[in-house]
């Protein structure tokens, strides 16, 4: 077992609450194989406030920290720096574009990855977009598209089911009829291109 990965993972496990100001947590991991785990992110402010998003981390244990972790979003999301695709096998795959991963150095660690993910939610880069159809989208159009994707709807030809975090928060705030949408993310066909 890679000592650096073990150290970084358990440090993250013990400090993620403080590191993220309560906006991230480790959702799933196998104590026998900490090279694969899931992080949940729930932004407390900004355009994605109230949403819940999960990211799968896959670390090549033998080469960590020389090689960066592979991070994929497993929750459908409208985001300029997260390209969500739906392959034939119905597993959601995303390409998360964050400069910290592009500029990865062995001094970086899992804590840096969490900070980078949070940065994406607070500072989405619409000028260097992976998925937005129109690179010249206005700030207001972008915010409207994010909200439409969170509440459930079609954005740029893709249908998004309501974000399960948004649904939970809306119910708590009594802004949503409990029968309007699902509280759990669908297991299959999370979204489809129209």
mmCIF file of the C-alpha atoms, coordinates in Angstrom:
data_MODEL
# 
_entry.id   MODEL 
# 
loop_
_atom_site.group_PDB 
_atom_site.id 
_atom_site.type_symbol 
_atom_site.label_atom_id 
_atom_site.label_alt_id 
_atom_site.label_comp_id 
_atom_site.label_asym_id 
_atom_site.label_entity_id 
_atom_site.label_seq_id 
_atom_site.pdbx_PDB_ins_code 
_atom_site.Cartn_x 
_atom_site.Cartn_y 
_atom_site.Cartn_z 
_atom_site.occupancy 
_atom_site.B_iso_or_equiv 
_atom_site.pdbx_formal_charge 
_atom_site.auth_seq_id 
_atom_site.auth_comp_id 
_atom_site.auth_asym_id 
_atom_site.auth_atom_id 
_atom_site.pdbx_PDB_model_num 
ATOM 1   C CA . UNK A 1 1   ? 0.000   0.000  0.000   1.00 0.00 ? 1   UNK A CA 1 
ATOM 2   C CA . UNK A 1 2   ? 1.250   3.476  -0.941  1.00 0.00 ? 2   UNK A CA 1 
ATOM 3   C CA . UNK A 1 3   ? 2.185   5.305  2.271   1.00 0.00 ? 3   UNK A CA 1 
ATOM 4   C CA . UNK A 1 4   ? 1.644   8.756  0.809   1.00 0.00 ? 4   UNK A CA 1 
ATOM 5   C CA . UNK A 1 5   ? -1.840  7.841  -0.454  1.00 0.00 ? 5   UNK A CA 1 
ATOM 6   C CA . UNK A 1 6   ? -2.720  6.289  2.911   1.00 0.00 ? 6   UNK A CA 1 
ATOM 7   C CA . UNK A 1 7   ? -1.498  9.393  4.744   1.00 0.00 ? 7   UNK A CA 1 
ATOM 8   C CA . UNK A 1 8   ? -3.299  11.792 2.387   1.00 0.00 ? 8   UNK A CA 1 
ATOM 9   C CA . UNK A 1 9   ? -6.552  9.812  2.422   1.00 0.00 ? 9   UNK A CA 1 
ATOM 10  C CA . UNK A 1 10  ? -6.817  9.532  6.204   1.00 0.00 ? 10  UNK A CA 1 
ATOM 11  C CA . UNK A 1 11  ? -5.762  13.157 6.608   1.00 0.00 ? 11  UNK A CA 1 
ATOM 12  C CA . UNK A 1 12  ? -8.546  14.104 4.208   1.00 0.00 ? 12  UNK A CA 1 
ATOM 13  C CA . UNK A 1 13  ? -11.014 11.872 6.033   1.00 0.00 ? 13  UNK A CA 1 
ATOM 14  C CA . UNK A 1 14  ? -10.220 13.572 9.345   1.00 0.00 ? 14  UNK A CA 1 
ATOM 15  C CA . UNK A 1 15  ? -10.103 17.125 7.986   1.00 0.00 ? 15  UNK A CA 1 
ATOM 16  C CA . UNK A 1 16  ? -12.508 17.376 5.045   1.00 0.00 ? 16  UNK A CA 1 
ATOM 17  C CA . UNK A 1 17  ? -15.226 19.053 7.137   1.00 0.00 ? 17  UNK A CA 1 
ATOM 18  C CA . UNK A 1 18  ? -12.888 21.848 8.236   1.00 0.00 ? 18  UNK A CA 1 
ATOM 19  C CA . UNK A 1 19  ? -11.027 22.018 4.912   1.00 0.00 ? 19  UNK A CA 1 
ATOM 20  C CA . UNK A 1 20  ? -14.263 22.521 2.964   1.00 0.00 ? 20  UNK A CA 1 
ATOM 21  C CA . UNK A 1 21  ? -16.165 24.540 5.566   1.00 0.00 ? 21  UNK A CA 1 
ATOM 22  C CA . UNK A 1 22  ? -18.743 21.746 5.659   1.00 0.00 ? 22  UNK A CA 1 
ATOM 23  C CA . UNK A 1 23  ? -19.234 21.699 1.880   1.00 0.00 ? 23  UNK A CA 1 
ATOM 24  C CA . UNK A 1 24  ? -17.584 18.342 1.121   1.00 0.00 ? 24  UNK A CA 1 
ATOM 25  C CA . UNK A 1 25  ? -17.493 14.875 2.612   1.00 0.00 ? 25  UNK A CA 1 
ATOM 26  C CA . UNK A 1 26  ? -16.251 11.411 1.784   1.00 0.00 ? 26  UNK A CA 1 
ATOM 27  C CA . UNK A 1 27  ? -19.393 9.488  0.796   1.00 0.00 ? 27  UNK A CA 1 
ATOM 28  C CA . UNK A 1 28  ? -18.065 6.085  -0.088  1.00 0.00 ? 28  UNK A CA 1 
ATOM 29  C CA . UNK A 1 29  ? -14.787 4.212  0.235   1.00 0.00 ? 29  UNK A CA 1 
ATOM 30  C CA . UNK A 1 30  ? -13.448 0.748  0.827   1.00 0.00 ? 30  UNK A CA 1 
ATOM 31  C CA . UNK A 1 31  ? -11.004 0.524  3.721   1.00 0.00 ? 31  UNK A CA 1 
ATOM 32  C CA . UNK A 1 32  ? -9.274  -2.308 1.847   1.00 0.00 ? 32  UNK A CA 1 
ATOM 33  C CA . UNK A 1 33  ? -8.777  -0.182 -1.290  1.00 0.00 ? 33  UNK A CA 1 
ATOM 34  C CA . UNK A 1 34  ? -8.575  3.545  -0.655  1.00 0.00 ? 34  UNK A CA 1 
ATOM 35  C CA . UNK A 1 35  ? -7.465  4.225  -4.223  1.00 0.00 ? 35  UNK A CA 1 
ATOM 36  C CA . UNK A 1 36  ? -11.142 4.582  -5.229  1.00 0.00 ? 36  UNK A CA 1 
ATOM 37  C CA . UNK A 1 37  ? -13.568 6.735  -3.280  1.00 0.00 ? 37  UNK A CA 1 
ATOM 38  C CA . UNK A 1 38  ? -16.452 9.165  -3.733  1.00 0.00 ? 38  UNK A CA 1 
ATOM 39  C CA . UNK A 1 39  ? -16.575 12.763 -2.526  1.00 0.00 ? 39  UNK A CA 1 
ATOM 40  C CA . UNK A 1 40  ? -19.860 14.632 -2.105  1.00 0.00 ? 40  UNK A CA 1 
ATOM 41  C CA . UNK A 1 41  ? -19.842 18.392 -2.657  1.00 0.00 ? 41  UNK A CA 1 
ATOM 42  C CA . UNK A 1 42  ? -22.691 20.671 -1.524  1.00 0.00 ? 42  UNK A CA 1 
ATOM 43  C CA . UNK A 1 43  ? -21.872 24.328 -2.238  1.00 0.00 ? 43  UNK A CA 1 
ATOM 44  C CA . UNK A 1 44  ? -23.225 26.673 0.427   1.00 0.00 ? 44  UNK A CA 1 
ATOM 45  C CA . UNK A 1 45  ? -23.323 29.705 -1.865  1.00 0.00 ? 45  UNK A CA 1 
ATOM 46  C CA . UNK A 1 46  ? -23.059 30.706 -5.511  1.00 0.00 ? 46  UNK A CA 1 
ATOM 47  C CA . UNK A 1 47  ? -25.026 29.455 -8.512  1.00 0.00 ? 47  UNK A CA 1 
ATOM 48  C CA . UNK A 1 48  ? -24.874 25.803 -7.361  1.00 0.00 ? 48  UNK A CA 1 
ATOM 49  C CA . UNK A 1 49  ? -26.044 26.532 -3.802  1.00 0.00 ? 49  UNK A CA 1 
ATOM 50  C CA . UNK A 1 50  ? -28.328 23.808 -2.519  1.00 0.00 ? 50  UNK A CA 1 
ATOM 51  C CA . UNK A 1 51  ? -27.167 21.229 -5.045  1.00 0.00 ? 51  UNK A CA 1 
ATOM 52  C CA . UNK A 1 52  ? -25.410 17.987 -4.201  1.00 0.00 ? 52  UNK A CA 1 
ATOM 53  C CA . UNK A 1 53  ? -22.798 16.579 -6.527  1.00 0.00 ? 53  UNK A CA 1 
ATOM 54  C CA . UNK A 1 54  ? -20.703 13.433 -6.292  1.00 0.00 ? 54  UNK A CA 1 
ATOM 55  C CA . UNK A 1 55  ? -17.204 12.961 -7.665  1.00 0.00 ? 55  UNK A CA 1 
ATOM 56  C CA . UNK A 1 56  ? -15.469 9.626  -8.091  1.00 0.00 ? 56  UNK A CA 1 
ATOM 57  C CA . UNK A 1 57  ? -11.747 9.653  -7.373  1.00 0.00 ? 57  UNK A CA 1 
ATOM 58  C CA . UNK A 1 58  ? -9.561  6.973  -8.907  1.00 0.00 ? 58  UNK A CA 1 
ATOM 59  C CA . UNK A 1 59  ? -5.925  7.059  -7.837  1.00 0.00 ? 59  UNK A CA 1 
ATOM 60  C CA . UNK A 1 60  ? -3.224  4.930  -9.447  1.00 0.00 ? 60  UNK A CA 1 
ATOM 61  C CA . UNK A 1 61  ? -1.775  3.787  -6.147  1.00 0.00 ? 61  UNK A CA 1 
ATOM 62  C CA . UNK A 1 62  ? 1.595   2.740  -7.542  1.00 0.00 ? 62  UNK A CA 1 
ATOM 63  C CA . UNK A 1 63  ? 2.278   6.185  -9.047  1.00 0.00 ? 63  UNK A CA 1 
ATOM 64  C CA . UNK A 1 64  ? 0.601   8.560  -6.566  1.00 0.00 ? 64  UNK A CA 1 
ATOM 65  C CA . UNK A 1 65  ? 1.467   11.424 -6.110  1.00 0.00 ? 65  UNK A CA 1 
ATOM 66  C CA . UNK A 1 66  ? 3.504   11.499 -9.320  1.00 0.00 ? 66  UNK A CA 1 
ATOM 67  C CA . UNK A 1 67  ? 0.299   10.913 -11.295 1.00 0.00 ? 67  UNK A CA 1 
ATOM 68  C CA . UNK A 1 68  ? -2.745  13.022 -10.508 1.00 0.00 ? 68  UNK A CA 1 
ATOM 69  C CA . UNK A 1 69  ? -5.997  11.394 -9.373  1.00 0.00 ? 69  UNK A CA 1 
ATOM 70  C CA . UNK A 1 70  ? -8.623  10.825 -12.045 1.00 0.00 ? 70  UNK A CA 1 
ATOM 71  C CA . UNK A 1 71  ? -11.720 12.763 -10.955 1.00 0.00 ? 71  UNK A CA 1 
ATOM 72  C CA . UNK A 1 72  ? -15.089 12.230 -12.592 1.00 0.00 ? 72  UNK A CA 1 
ATOM 73  C CA . UNK A 1 73  ? -18.404 13.832 -11.751 1.00 0.00 ? 73  UNK A CA 1 
ATOM 74  C CA . UNK A 1 74  ? -21.059 11.138 -11.313 1.00 0.00 ? 74  UNK A CA 1 
ATOM 75  C CA . UNK A 1 75  ? -23.967 13.553 -10.867 1.00 0.00 ? 75  UNK A CA 1 
ATOM 76  C CA . UNK A 1 76  ? -25.482 15.205 -13.950 1.00 0.00 ? 76  UNK A CA 1 
ATOM 77  C CA . UNK A 1 77  ? -24.469 18.842 -13.926 1.00 0.00 ? 77  UNK A CA 1 
ATOM 78  C CA . UNK A 1 78  ? -24.581 21.851 -16.210 1.00 0.00 ? 78  UNK A CA 1 
ATOM 79  C CA . UNK A 1 79  ? -21.128 23.330 -15.712 1.00 0.00 ? 79  UNK A CA 1 
ATOM 80  C CA . UNK A 1 80  ? -18.695 24.864 -18.199 1.00 0.00 ? 80  UNK A CA 1 
ATOM 81  C CA . UNK A 1 81  ? -15.736 22.959 -16.755 1.00 0.00 ? 81  UNK A CA 1 
ATOM 82  C CA . UNK A 1 82  ? -17.382 19.564 -16.275 1.00 0.00 ? 82  UNK A CA 1 
ATOM 83  C CA . UNK A 1 83  ? -18.258 17.694 -19.451 1.00 0.00 ? 83  UNK A CA 1 
ATOM 84  C CA . UNK A 1 84  ? -20.862 15.090 -18.583 1.00 0.00 ? 84  UNK A CA 1 
ATOM 85  C CA . UNK A 1 85  ? -21.469 12.341 -21.108 1.00 0.00 ? 85  UNK A CA 1 
ATOM 86  C CA . UNK A 1 86  ? -23.782 9.354  -21.218 1.00 0.00 ? 86  UNK A CA 1 
ATOM 87  C CA . UNK A 1 87  ? -22.051 6.328  -22.728 1.00 0.00 ? 87  UNK A CA 1 
ATOM 88  C CA . UNK A 1 88  ? -23.759 3.187  -23.967 1.00 0.00 ? 88  UNK A CA 1 
ATOM 89  C CA . UNK A 1 89  ? -23.265 1.288  -20.708 1.00 0.00 ? 89  UNK A CA 1 
ATOM 90  C CA . UNK A 1 90  ? -25.327 3.887  -18.783 1.00 0.00 ? 90  UNK A CA 1 
ATOM 91  C CA . UNK A 1 91  ? -22.465 4.811  -16.461 1.00 0.00 ? 91  UNK A CA 1 
ATOM 92  C CA . UNK A 1 92  ? -22.107 8.551  -16.198 1.00 0.00 ? 92  UNK A CA 1 
ATOM 93  C CA . UNK A 1 93  ? -18.626 9.754  -17.081 1.00 0.00 ? 93  UNK A CA 1 
ATOM 94  C CA . UNK A 1 94  ? -17.344 13.296 -16.789 1.00 0.00 ? 94  UNK A CA 1 
ATOM 95  C CA . UNK A 1 95  ? -14.245 15.170 -17.626 1.00 0.00 ? 95  UNK A CA 1 
ATOM 96  C CA . UNK A 1 96  ? -13.455 17.640 -14.849 1.00 0.00 ? 96  UNK A CA 1 
ATOM 97  C CA . UNK A 1 97  ? -11.297 20.495 -16.135 1.00 0.00 ? 97  UNK A CA 1 
ATOM 98  C CA . UNK A 1 98  ? -9.477  22.322 -13.384 1.00 0.00 ? 98  UNK A CA 1 
ATOM 99  C CA . UNK A 1 99  ? -6.068  23.964 -13.819 1.00 0.00 ? 99  UNK A CA 1 
ATOM 100 C CA . UNK A 1 100 ? -4.694  22.456 -10.603 1.00 0.00 ? 100 UNK A CA 1 
ATOM 101 C CA . UNK A 1 101 ? -5.049  18.986 -12.133 1.00 0.00 ? 101 UNK A CA 1 
ATOM 102 C CA . UNK A 1 102 ? -3.539  20.157 -15.419 1.00 0.00 ? 102 UNK A CA 1 
ATOM 103 C CA . UNK A 1 103 ? -0.576  21.575 -13.494 1.00 0.00 ? 103 UNK A CA 1 
ATOM 104 C CA . UNK A 1 104 ? -0.343  18.645 -11.041 1.00 0.00 ? 104 UNK A CA 1 
ATOM 105 C CA . UNK A 1 105 ? 2.921   18.290 -9.139  1.00 0.00 ? 105 UNK A CA 1 
ATOM 106 C CA . UNK A 1 106 ? 3.921   15.577 -6.635  1.00 0.00 ? 106 UNK A CA 1 
ATOM 107 C CA . UNK A 1 107 ? 3.658   18.142 -3.811  1.00 0.00 ? 107 UNK A CA 1 
ATOM 108 C CA . UNK A 1 108 ? -0.094  18.334 -4.482  1.00 0.00 ? 108 UNK A CA 1 
ATOM 109 C CA . UNK A 1 109 ? -2.432  16.066 -2.575  1.00 0.00 ? 109 UNK A CA 1 
ATOM 110 C CA . UNK A 1 110 ? -6.043  15.090 -2.088  1.00 0.00 ? 110 UNK A CA 1 
ATOM 111 C CA . UNK A 1 111 ? -6.734  18.227 -0.015  1.00 0.00 ? 111 UNK A CA 1 
ATOM 112 C CA . UNK A 1 112 ? -5.771  20.310 -3.055  1.00 0.00 ? 112 UNK A CA 1 
ATOM 113 C CA . UNK A 1 113 ? -8.241  18.351 -5.186  1.00 0.00 ? 113 UNK A CA 1 
ATOM 114 C CA . UNK A 1 114 ? -11.091 19.202 -2.800  1.00 0.00 ? 114 UNK A CA 1 
ATOM 115 C CA . UNK A 1 115 ? -10.156 22.885 -2.851  1.00 0.00 ? 115 UNK A CA 1 
ATOM 116 C CA . UNK A 1 116 ? -10.015 22.784 -6.661  1.00 0.00 ? 116 UNK A CA 1 
ATOM 117 C CA . UNK A 1 117 ? -13.493 21.220 -6.897  1.00 0.00 ? 117 UNK A CA 1 
ATOM 118 C CA . UNK A 1 118 ? -14.940 23.862 -4.582  1.00 0.00 ? 118 UNK A CA 1 
ATOM 119 C CA . UNK A 1 119 ? -13.243 26.556 -6.667  1.00 0.00 ? 119 UNK A CA 1 
ATOM 120 C CA . UNK A 1 120 ? -15.006 25.202 -9.778  1.00 0.00 ? 120 UNK A CA 1 
ATOM 121 C CA . UNK A 1 121 ? -18.385 25.714 -8.120  1.00 0.00 ? 121 UNK A CA 1 
ATOM 122 C CA . UNK A 1 122 ? -17.623 29.274 -7.047  1.00 0.00 ? 122 UNK A CA 1 
ATOM 123 C CA . UNK A 1 123 ? -15.637 30.378 -10.094 1.00 0.00 ? 123 UNK A CA 1 
ATOM 124 C CA . UNK A 1 124 ? -16.966 28.526 -13.150 1.00 0.00 ? 124 UNK A CA 1 
ATOM 125 C CA . UNK A 1 125 ? -14.926 29.526 -16.196 1.00 0.00 ? 125 UNK A CA 1 
ATOM 126 C CA . UNK A 1 126 ? -17.340 30.131 -19.074 1.00 0.00 ? 126 UNK A CA 1 
ATOM 127 C CA . UNK A 1 127 ? -14.594 31.502 -21.332 1.00 0.00 ? 127 UNK A CA 1 
ATOM 128 C CA . UNK A 1 128 ? -12.728 28.155 -21.371 1.00 0.00 ? 128 UNK A CA 1 
ATOM 129 C CA . UNK A 1 129 ? -15.739 25.879 -21.514 1.00 0.00 ? 129 UNK A CA 1 
ATOM 130 C CA . UNK A 1 130 ? -15.844 22.125 -22.080 1.00 0.00 ? 130 UNK A CA 1 
ATOM 131 C CA . UNK A 1 131 ? -19.579 21.791 -22.594 1.00 0.00 ? 131 UNK A CA 1 
ATOM 132 C CA . UNK A 1 132 ? -21.393 25.056 -23.144 1.00 0.00 ? 132 UNK A CA 1 
ATOM 133 C CA . UNK A 1 133 ? -22.658 25.325 -26.701 1.00 0.00 ? 133 UNK A CA 1 
ATOM 134 C CA . UNK A 1 134 ? -22.018 29.057 -26.801 1.00 0.00 ? 134 UNK A CA 1 
ATOM 135 C CA . UNK A 1 135 ? -18.690 30.279 -25.424 1.00 0.00 ? 135 UNK A CA 1 
ATOM 136 C CA . UNK A 1 136 ? -20.071 33.831 -25.440 1.00 0.00 ? 136 UNK A CA 1 
ATOM 137 C CA . UNK A 1 137 ? -22.902 33.095 -23.018 1.00 0.00 ? 137 UNK A CA 1 
ATOM 138 C CA . UNK A 1 138 ? -23.822 36.010 -20.769 1.00 0.00 ? 138 UNK A CA 1 
ATOM 139 C CA . UNK A 1 139 ? -23.604 35.741 -17.005 1.00 0.00 ? 139 UNK A CA 1 
ATOM 140 C CA . UNK A 1 140 ? -27.395 35.970 -16.736 1.00 0.00 ? 140 UNK A CA 1 
ATOM 141 C CA . UNK A 1 141 ? -27.914 33.226 -19.339 1.00 0.00 ? 141 UNK A CA 1 
ATOM 142 C CA . UNK A 1 142 ? -25.404 31.032 -17.541 1.00 0.00 ? 142 UNK A CA 1 
ATOM 143 C CA . UNK A 1 143 ? -27.105 31.513 -14.163 1.00 0.00 ? 143 UNK A CA 1 
ATOM 144 C CA . UNK A 1 144 ? -30.509 30.816 -15.721 1.00 0.00 ? 144 UNK A CA 1 
ATOM 145 C CA . UNK A 1 145 ? -29.173 27.623 -17.322 1.00 0.00 ? 145 UNK A CA 1 
ATOM 146 C CA . UNK A 1 146 ? -27.691 26.459 -14.005 1.00 0.00 ? 146 UNK A CA 1 
ATOM 147 C CA . UNK A 1 147 ? -31.009 27.035 -12.240 1.00 0.00 ? 147 UNK A CA 1 
ATOM 148 C CA . UNK A 1 148 ? -32.971 25.257 -14.979 1.00 0.00 ? 148 UNK A CA 1 
ATOM 149 C CA . UNK A 1 149 ? -30.653 22.262 -14.754 1.00 0.00 ? 149 UNK A CA 1 
ATOM 150 C CA . UNK A 1 150 ? -30.907 22.177 -10.951 1.00 0.00 ? 150 UNK A CA 1 
ATOM 151 C CA . UNK A 1 151 ? -34.711 22.270 -10.842 1.00 0.00 ? 151 UNK A CA 1 
ATOM 152 C CA . UNK A 1 152 ? -35.006 19.877 -13.773 1.00 0.00 ? 152 UNK A CA 1 
ATOM 153 C CA . UNK A 1 153 ? -35.364 20.852 -17.381 1.00 0.00 ? 153 UNK A CA 1 
ATOM 154 C CA . UNK A 1 154 ? -33.758 21.049 -20.779 1.00 0.00 ? 154 UNK A CA 1 
ATOM 155 C CA . UNK A 1 155 ? -30.601 23.106 -21.161 1.00 0.00 ? 155 UNK A CA 1 
ATOM 156 C CA . UNK A 1 156 ? -28.694 23.285 -24.450 1.00 0.00 ? 156 UNK A CA 1 
ATOM 157 C CA . UNK A 1 157 ? -30.390 20.151 -25.740 1.00 0.00 ? 157 UNK A CA 1 
ATOM 158 C CA . UNK A 1 158 ? -29.808 18.053 -22.607 1.00 0.00 ? 158 UNK A CA 1 
ATOM 159 C CA . UNK A 1 159 ? -32.563 17.087 -20.193 1.00 0.00 ? 159 UNK A CA 1 
ATOM 160 C CA . UNK A 1 160 ? -31.589 17.206 -16.518 1.00 0.00 ? 160 UNK A CA 1 
ATOM 161 C CA . UNK A 1 161 ? -33.577 15.511 -13.781 1.00 0.00 ? 161 UNK A CA 1 
ATOM 162 C CA . UNK A 1 162 ? -33.882 17.720 -10.682 1.00 0.00 ? 162 UNK A CA 1 
ATOM 163 C CA . UNK A 1 163 ? -30.704 17.702 -8.605  1.00 0.00 ? 163 UNK A CA 1 
ATOM 164 C CA . UNK A 1 164 ? -31.423 15.574 -5.534  1.00 0.00 ? 164 UNK A CA 1 
ATOM 165 C CA . UNK A 1 165 ? -29.789 18.124 -3.201  1.00 0.00 ? 165 UNK A CA 1 
ATOM 166 C CA . UNK A 1 166 ? -31.905 20.898 -4.649  1.00 0.00 ? 166 UNK A CA 1 
ATOM 167 C CA . UNK A 1 167 ? -35.018 18.729 -4.170  1.00 0.00 ? 167 UNK A CA 1 
ATOM 168 C CA . UNK A 1 168 ? -34.160 18.036 -0.520  1.00 0.00 ? 168 UNK A CA 1 
ATOM 169 C CA . UNK A 1 169 ? -33.435 21.700 0.196   1.00 0.00 ? 169 UNK A CA 1 
ATOM 170 C CA . UNK A 1 170 ? -36.586 22.839 -1.593  1.00 0.00 ? 170 UNK A CA 1 
ATOM 171 C CA . UNK A 1 171 ? -38.709 20.481 0.468   1.00 0.00 ? 171 UNK A CA 1 
ATOM 172 C CA . UNK A 1 172 ? -37.110 21.786 3.639   1.00 0.00 ? 172 UNK A CA 1 
ATOM 173 C CA . UNK A 1 173 ? -37.946 25.316 2.520   1.00 0.00 ? 173 UNK A CA 1 
ATOM 174 C CA . UNK A 1 174 ? -41.428 24.229 1.373   1.00 0.00 ? 174 UNK A CA 1 
ATOM 175 C CA . UNK A 1 175 ? -40.799 25.562 -2.140  1.00 0.00 ? 175 UNK A CA 1 
ATOM 176 C CA . UNK A 1 176 ? -41.641 22.281 -3.808  1.00 0.00 ? 176 UNK A CA 1 
ATOM 177 C CA . UNK A 1 177 ? -44.514 19.869 -3.772  1.00 0.00 ? 177 UNK A CA 1 
ATOM 178 C CA . UNK A 1 178 ? -43.058 16.524 -2.575  1.00 0.00 ? 178 UNK A CA 1 
ATOM 179 C CA . UNK A 1 179 ? -44.662 14.757 -5.532  1.00 0.00 ? 179 UNK A CA 1 
ATOM 180 C CA . UNK A 1 180 ? -43.119 16.968 -8.207  1.00 0.00 ? 180 UNK A CA 1 
ATOM 181 C CA . UNK A 1 181 ? -39.813 15.128 -8.484  1.00 0.00 ? 181 UNK A CA 1 
ATOM 182 C CA . UNK A 1 182 ? -37.610 12.400 -7.112  1.00 0.00 ? 182 UNK A CA 1 
ATOM 183 C CA . UNK A 1 183 ? -35.477 12.876 -4.002  1.00 0.00 ? 183 UNK A CA 1 
ATOM 184 C CA . UNK A 1 184 ? -32.861 10.340 -5.120  1.00 0.00 ? 184 UNK A CA 1 
ATOM 185 C CA . UNK A 1 185 ? -30.879 10.592 -8.327  1.00 0.00 ? 185 UNK A CA 1 
ATOM 186 C CA . UNK A 1 186 ? -32.198 8.139  -10.901 1.00 0.00 ? 186 UNK A CA 1 
ATOM 187 C CA . UNK A 1 187 ? -30.169 4.952  -11.203 1.00 0.00 ? 187 UNK A CA 1 
ATOM 188 C CA . UNK A 1 188 ? -30.200 4.870  -15.010 1.00 0.00 ? 188 UNK A CA 1 
ATOM 189 C CA . UNK A 1 189 ? -30.456 7.389  -17.815 1.00 0.00 ? 189 UNK A CA 1 
ATOM 190 C CA . UNK A 1 190 ? -29.617 10.361 -15.633 1.00 0.00 ? 190 UNK A CA 1 
ATOM 191 C CA . UNK A 1 191 ? -29.986 12.701 -18.548 1.00 0.00 ? 191 UNK A CA 1 
ATOM 192 C CA . UNK A 1 192 ? -30.113 12.443 -22.262 1.00 0.00 ? 192 UNK A CA 1 
ATOM 193 C CA . UNK A 1 193 ? -29.205 14.632 -25.161 1.00 0.00 ? 193 UNK A CA 1 
ATOM 194 C CA . UNK A 1 194 ? -32.251 15.678 -27.146 1.00 0.00 ? 194 UNK A CA 1 
# 
